Every structure is written in structure tokens, then in C-alpha cells.
């Protein structure tokens, strides 16, 4: 279910190449797009991470990726 904070297909095409590519040992449960939609939902609503809607990935997954992307400078790159 899309939220007002969800990425459009056009926005996703711009942002996807900015995300780091990780070597995967198993298929991911959640796509990077779903995780990023969770990050954007939290940032837009200002809710607690644990209050993310159940349709989005678990908050622990969303927050972990947010911390990783922030530490790797992905968040700053996307602002430019």
C-alpha cells in the first residue's frame, strides 16, 4: 500500500543507483525500495521507528539500513 511518503517509479530510478550494492548470501526478504519507503515514512511522519505500519518492513530492518546508509554517506549523496 503506497503512502504519501512512498517513492514514485521515477524517483526510485534516480535514487536506486545511489544505494550501495552489497554481496548477498541469500535472497533479501525486503527490497531496498521497501526499506527506503520505511525510512521516508518515518522521516515524514516523525513517528517512533517501532510505530512503522505493519505493511512496511520491520522497524529494526528499516532502522539498521538507515544507520548503514547514513554512515556510508548515502543520505548526503542523495541531497546533492
Secondary structure by P-SEA (a helix, b strand, c coil): ccccccccaaaaaaccccbbbbbccccccccaaaaaaaaaaaaaacccccccccccccaaaaaaaaaaaaaaaaaaaaac
